[in-house]
Amino acid sequence: MERNMRAFICCLGLLLTAGACLDLEHPRNRVQHYTLNYPPPEITGLRPLPVVLKVQRFTVAPAYNSTRIIFGEDRSFRRDEYFYHKWRSNPGDLVTYFLGRDLRESGLFRAVLPQNTELPFSYLLEGSVDEFLELDEARNWYALLSITVTLMAANEPDVSKLVLFQKSYRAKKVCPHKNPRALAQAMSLALGEISRGVIADIYALLKNRM
């Protein structure tokens, strides 16, 4: 009995050792995380406006309200997701942060405030992320981004005058390679282009109200 127990323990030890060696030779797949990265749009030659903007967190369409990277074909109803590749943050948080950063870095407004501040503000910017995906076509992959923004006046008692404008923006940028890293690069370019358009439209509208 004692001899059989020793043999069992020895076999168990060999199995555990072999398993450990196998894990070292074949490590489990690790989840790779990606974010956006682009310089704020350079805007020069414009006079700063004495207004304070507050940027509310953007909502996200149900199909893209996840940190998983979503991909699909243009004319297909199907949307799939990568298992080992994810965004570092939800698309709503990414778009909100970078758009707020770009508005602030433009220097065109007295201040640009985040949503959790208690400071008073002149105008509120909110919106939605309508598309945020890798679009796979026969020859190329693309980053497809579309958002809708709404600018509202603060402390406006007349509901008919509350919303100053609402507009949708869409950008489609080719991925230099067919991989998630290239998608993050192309998505950064897409948001940079949209951000410049949003800033220009907000500035033009508020300048006319001065």
VENWOLIN-V976275 format. One record per residue. RES is the residue in three letters. SS is DSSP state (~ for helix, > for strand, _ for the rest). D_LAST is the distance of its C-alpha to the last C-alpha in Angstrom with 2 decimals. Layout:
res = {RES;RES}
ss = {SS;SS}
d_last = {D_LAST;D_LAST}
This chain:
res = {MET;GLU;ARG;ASN;MET;ARG;ALA;PHE;ILE;CYS;CYS;LEU;GLY;LEU;LEU;LEU;THR;ALA;GLY;ALA;CYS;LEU;ASP;LEU;GLU;HIS;PRO;ARG;ASN;ARG;VAL;GLN;HIS;TYR;THR;LEU;ASN;TYR;PRO;PRO;PRO;GLU;ILE;THR;GLY;LEU;ARG;PRO;LEU;PRO;VAL;VAL;LEU;LYS;VAL;GLN;ARG;PHE;THR;VAL;ALA;PRO;ALA;TYR;ASN;SER;THR;ARG;ILE;ILE;PHE;GLY;GLU;ASP;ARG;SER;PHE;ARG;ARG;ASP;GLU;TYR;PHE;TYR;HIS;LYS;TRP;ARG;SER;ASN;PRO;GLY;ASP;LEU;VAL;THR;TYR;PHE;LEU;GLY;ARG;ASP;LEU;ARG;GLU;SER;GLY;LEU;PHE;ARG;ALA;VAL;LEU;PRO;GLN;ASN;THR;GLU;LEU;PRO;PHE;SER;TYR;LEU;LEU;GLU;GLY;SER;VAL;ASP;GLU;PHE;LEU;GLU;LEU;ASP;GLU;ALA;ARG;ASN;TRP;TYR;ALA;LEU;LEU;SER;ILE;THR;VAL;THR;LEU;MET;ALA;ALA;ASN;GLU;PRO;ASP;VAL;SER;LYS;LEU;VAL;LEU;PHE;GLN;LYS;SER;TYR;ARG;ALA;LYS;LYS;VAL;CYS;PRO;HIS;LYS;ASN;PRO;ARG;ALA;LEU;ALA;GLN;ALA;MET;SER;LEU;ALA;LEU;GLY;GLU;ILE;SER;ARG;GLY;VAL;ILE;ALA;ASP;ILE;TYR;ALA;LEU;LEU;LYS;ASN;ARG;MET}
ss = {_;~;~;~;~;~;~;~;~;~;~;~;~;~;~;~;~;~;~;~;~;~;~;~;~;_;_;_;_;_;_;>;>;>;_;_;_;_;_;_;_;_;_;_;_;_;_;_;>;>;>;>;>;>;>;_;_;_;>;>;_;~;~;~;_;_;_;>;>;>;>;>;_;_;_;_;_;_;_;>;>;>;>;>;>;>;>;_;_;_;~;~;~;~;~;~;~;~;~;~;~;~;~;~;~;_;_;_;>;>;>;>;>;_;_;_;_;_;_;_;_;_;>;>;>;>;>;>;>;>;>;>;>;>;>;>;_;_;_;_;>;>;>;>;>;>;>;>;>;>;>;>;>;_;_;_;_;_;~;~;~;_;>;>;>;>;>;>;>;>;>;>;>;>;_;_;_;_;_;~;~;~;~;~;~;~;~;~;~;~;~;~;~;~;~;~;~;~;~;~;~;~;~;~;~;~;~;~;_;_}
d_last = {94.70;93.51;93.86;91.76;89.03;88.90;88.69;85.82;83.90;84.46;83.24;80.16;79.38;79.77;77.44;74.72;75.10;74.93;71.83;70.12;71.05;69.77;66.35;66.20;67.04;64.69;61.67;59.58;56.44;53.42;50.01;47.56;43.90;40.96;37.28;34.43;33.89;31.51;29.28;25.49;23.91;23.27;19.81;19.52;17.77;14.13;11.88;11.43;8.30;8.91;9.62;13.21;14.76;18.22;20.57;23.29;26.67;27.12;30.04;32.71;34.74;38.29;39.98;38.11;37.66;40.12;40.60;43.24;42.48;42.63;44.01;45.19;45.68;43.19;45.38;47.02;46.36;47.72;45.71;47.58;46.83;48.24;50.38;50.39;46.82;43.75;40.12;39.69;37.06;36.01;33.67;31.04;31.14;31.17;28.14;26.16;27.14;26.57;23.22;22.02;23.65;22.05;18.48;19.42;21.31;18.62;17.01;13.50;12.58;13.63;16.28;17.78;20.32;23.48;24.55;27.13;24.96;24.67;21.63;18.60;15.71;12.28;13.22;16.74;18.09;21.62;23.97;27.54;29.88;31.68;34.03;35.20;38.61;41.11;41.89;45.47;46.45;49.74;48.84;45.86;44.01;40.23;37.46;35.52;32.20;29.84;27.05;24.71;21.34;19.32;15.80;15.45;13.22;15.14;16.81;16.07;19.27;19.03;20.55;19.55;15.83;16.59;16.77;13.75;16.08;19.55;21.20;24.51;25.35;28.94;30.74;34.48;35.95;39.65;41.54;43.51;46.43;47.58;47.10;44.58;43.59;42.57;40.66;38.61;37.90;36.83;34.71;32.88;32.11;30.95;28.47;27.25;26.56;24.81;22.73;21.41;20.45;18.72;16.64;15.71;14.78;12.65;10.75;10.40;9.30;6.61;5.36;5.58;3.80;0.00}
